Amino acid sequence: MILHSKSRETVLITGCHGFLGQHVVQTFLEDSKCDLILTGKENRSLFVGISDEPRVRAYHTMDITQRSSVKDVIGSTKPDVIVNCAAFVRVDDAEVNREMAWRTNVSALEHLTEASRKVDARLVHVSSDLVFDGARAPYTETDTPHPINYYGRTKLASENVLKTSGLEYAIFRTCLVYGAAERAKANYALSVAQSLESGQPVYAATDLLSSPTLVDDLALAIVRATERKRAGLYHAGGPEMITRFEFAHRIAETFGLPTSLIIPTTIAELKQSGKWRADRPTRNGLVSLKAQTDLGVRFSKVDDGLRVMERSMRELLGKEDLFVYE
């Protein structure tokens, strides 16, 4: 669906300092003409040189779990679009920190939708493949969700908040997002590489299939949907379904790290040992044909994506820090 066209728009990004948020900010600056309003929980912007970028209008401290904070920032800035990159993403922690997971993934969406209605903004939101149980993977947008862990239930609930909001919205379901990052929360590929580099073993499940998704591709899909004023549900996942064990091996090979430290294990063993708390679908993947055709995004195969990540990491390490944390 194509929404009503407007002139140059202002996009407010939540969670701009997170792993996905950083990439979405950079992609907007590189591949769009939108003006940006950046928000995060921190008291100041952590981007170096961001004040020199004329398309970045401002940075605002905003806690999406606080209704008053969301109301004040969105009410004063009046963006055309809100891109929600903030989330509680720790699947196992969600089992024990249920209140915080719900506040961040569901209540926050209620605050954002309420504030969006008042300024007539549309919302772009990121969800997860874990809204599914893995019985019929890979999944299309028309398949019926059935989450089997608490994190998945919060993400499905967040989708339902948007679907019943009356707002114009786009939802992106994604899967096992990885990529380059510096001084940001780790993703699976980065964690594996860092562990192997430091000589620590990596326990990787041989019975868990998923579609690793390069964060650059997900960010580009989000930006293009925003620029093209698209609405609806999109799956945004990599084209290959592989096990965590195989993914860990490919990470090691790309970065020239020892595969001997990758220990095969199972979901049941990881739960029994206490390393994992949440149930996982054994087969989870996403069919992203709609996003490919509608948004013109080519989702990277694993080896190609890891090479992009490796080149990006070299660039990050070889020049002044892009993102500086205290």
N, C-alpha and C positions, 0 to 999 in steps of 0.2 A: 504494500500500500504506500502511495506517495501522499504526504501531507501537504497542506496549503503552503505555498512558497512565500518566503519573506526575504528581505534584504539581509545584509551581513548580520550574523547573529552573535549573541554573547552566550558562552557556555560556562556554567559553573561546574567544577569538578570536585567531588568529595574524595577524601582519602588521597590527596595528591602526592603525599610522601611515601605511600606504600609501593609495593613491587609493581602492581598493575598501574596504579596511579601515575607513577613516574613515567612509564612508557606511554600512557595515554596523553599526558601533557606534552611530551616530546613529539609524538605523532601529530597532535593538533598543530603544533608550531611548524612542523615540517610539511604537512600534507593538507592543511586546511587554511581557510581565510577567516575563521572565527576568532573573535576576541575571547579571552579567557579570564575567569575569576577562579582563583585557586583557594581551596579550603582544606584544613586539617586540624587535628587536635592540638598541634604544637602552637606555641605562642607567637612564633614568627615563621616565615617561609624558610625552608632549609635548602632551597635551590640557590646555587651560586650564580650571581649575575642576572637573576630574574628581573630585577628592576630595570635592566637595560633593554628588555624586550618590550616594545611598545604595544604589542597585542595582549600582553598580560596586564589587565586593568588593576588588579589588586590581589592581595592575599588576606583572607579572613580566618581567624580561629573559629572553628565550628565543631561541636561535638554532636554527631547525628543522633546519639541516644538521648539528647536533651531537647525536648520540644521547643522550649523557649529559645535556645541557641539557634536551632534551625529556622524558626519563625523570624527571628531578628535579622539573621544574615540574608536569607532569601528575600525577605520583605524589603530590605534596604537596597539590595543589589538588583533585584528584578531581572534575573537571567531569562533568556528565551528557552534554554535547555539546561537540564541538570543531568550530569553523567555521574552515576553513583559507583565509585570505585572502592568505597569503604565497606568492610565486611569482617565478620568473625569467621576466619577460614580454617581454624585448627580443628580438624574433624574429631580427633580423639578428645581434645579438651572440651568440646561441645557436650560430650556425654556427662561430664562432671560439673561444668560451668554453664548449666542450661539457662539460667536466668540471663547471664551476660550474652550468650549466643543469641537468645531470643530478642533481647533489647537491641543488639547491634544489627541483626539480620532481618527482623520483622518490625519491631516497634519503630525503629529508625525509618523504615519505609513508610510507615503510617505518618510520621512527622514530615517526611519529604513530600508525600503526596498531598497532605493538607496544605503545606506551604506552596506547593506548585499550583494548586487550584487558584489560590489567591492572586498569583501573578501571571496566570495563564501560561505556565511553562510546561513543556513536555519532559518526560523522564526516560533516561536510558539506564538500564540496570543489568547487573551481571549475576547470573545464577549458575547452576552446577549440574553436571551429569549425575550427581548423587541424589537427584530427585527420582531416579529409577532404581529398580531392584536387580538389574543385570540379567533377567531371565530371557530377554529378547534382543540383546545388543547385536549390532549397533542400532541406535535409536534415531528416529526422525522427529520432527516437531509435532506430528500428529499422534505419536504414541502416548499412552496413558501413564503418568507418573505413579510411582509406588515406592517411596523412600524406605530404607530399612535401618537408618541410623538417625540420630537426633539432628545432626547438621543438615542432612538431606531434608528433614521435615521443616527446618527453619527456612531453607531456600525455597521449598515449594510454597510455604506460607507467604514468603515475600512476593513470589510471583502472583499469588492470589490477591494480595493487597493491591497490586497494580492493575490486575485484570478487572477488579471490581471498583476501581477508583474513578472511572469516567474520564481519566486523563488520556492524552495521546502518549503512547509509550513504546519502547523497544526493549525486549529482554534478550540477553545473550546467555545461553547455557554453554559452558565450556568444560574442559576436562584436563586435569594434570598439567597445569600451565607451568612452563619453564622458560628460562632465558637468562640473559646477562643481567647482573645487578651489582651495585656497589654500595656497601654499607646500608643494605636494605634487608628486610626479612627474607630468609632463604626460601628457595623453591627446591623441588626434589632434585633436579639436575645439579644445581649449585651445591646442595648439601652432600650429594654423592661425591662430586668432584673434590670438595673440601675435605671430606672424611678420608678418601683414598689418598689425597695429597699428604695428609698428616699421619698416614699409616694406620688409620682406624678401620676396622671391618665394617662392611655394609651388608646388612641382612635384607635381602630382596626376595619378595614373594614370587614363586614360580607359578602360582595359580590365580594371579590377579592380572587380568587383561584390561587395558584402557588405551585411550588415544592421546598420547602426549601432544600438547598444543604450544607452539612457540608464541611467547607473549607479544612479540612484534606483530604477528598475524592477527591476534585477538584485538590488539590496540587499533590496528588499521581498520578492522571490521567495524569497531565502535565509532571511529572517526568518520568513516564513509557513511554509515547509517545516519549519523548526526547531520553531516553535510547534505546528504540526499533526502533528508526528512523522511526516512523510512520508519514504519511502525510495525509492531507485531513481534512474534517469537522467532528467534534465529538460533540454530545450533552452530557453534563455532569451535570445532575440534579438529585435531590432526587427522590425516587420512589413514594412518596405520594403527591397528590394534596389536599391542605387544605386551608381554608380561613386564612387571617391574624388574625382574631378573635380567631379561634381555635389554631393557632400557638402561639399566645400570652398566651392563657390559658395553653398550654403544657409547655411553658417556665416557667410560674409562678409555676406550679406544680413541675417541675424538681428542681427548685431552692428554693422551700418552701416559695414562696412569695404570697401575697394576690391577689386572682383573682377578688376581689370586686372592685379593681381600674381599671379593664379593661372595657372600655366603648364601647359597640357595636355602629358602625357607618357605613356609606356607602361611596363609592368613591365620589358620588355627594356631600354629606355633607362635606367631607374633602376638596373638591375643593371650595365649597361655603364659607367655613369658612376661606379659605386662607392657610390652613395647607399644602395643595397640590396645585401645579400649573399645572402639566402635566396630560394629559389623561393617563389612565391605561387600559390595556386589562382586562376584568373581569375574564377570564380563561386563565392562562398561565402555561403550564407545558411542560417538555421535556422528550421524550423517550430516554433513555440512553443505550439501548441494545447493540449498536455498541461498545461503550466504555467499557461496562462490558465484552463483549466477546473478543474484540481485545486487551484490555489493562489489563484485569483481575482485574478490580476495582469493588468492591461491594459498591454501593452507599447506605448510611445509611438511614433507616427509621427515622422519626422525633424523636421519643422517644429515640431510640438508639443514634442518633447523639447528642441530647441534653445531654444525660448522658456522652458521650465523652467530650463534651464541659464543663460540670460541673466538671468532674475530672481534666481536663486540667487547669481550672481556679483555682482549689484548689492547684494544683502543682505550678502554677505561683505565687500564693500568699504566698506559703509556703517556697519559696527558693529565692535566690538572683535574682534580676531582669534579665530577658533574654535580654530585649531591653530597653535601657535607653535614654530618650529624654531630651534635655535641657529645 
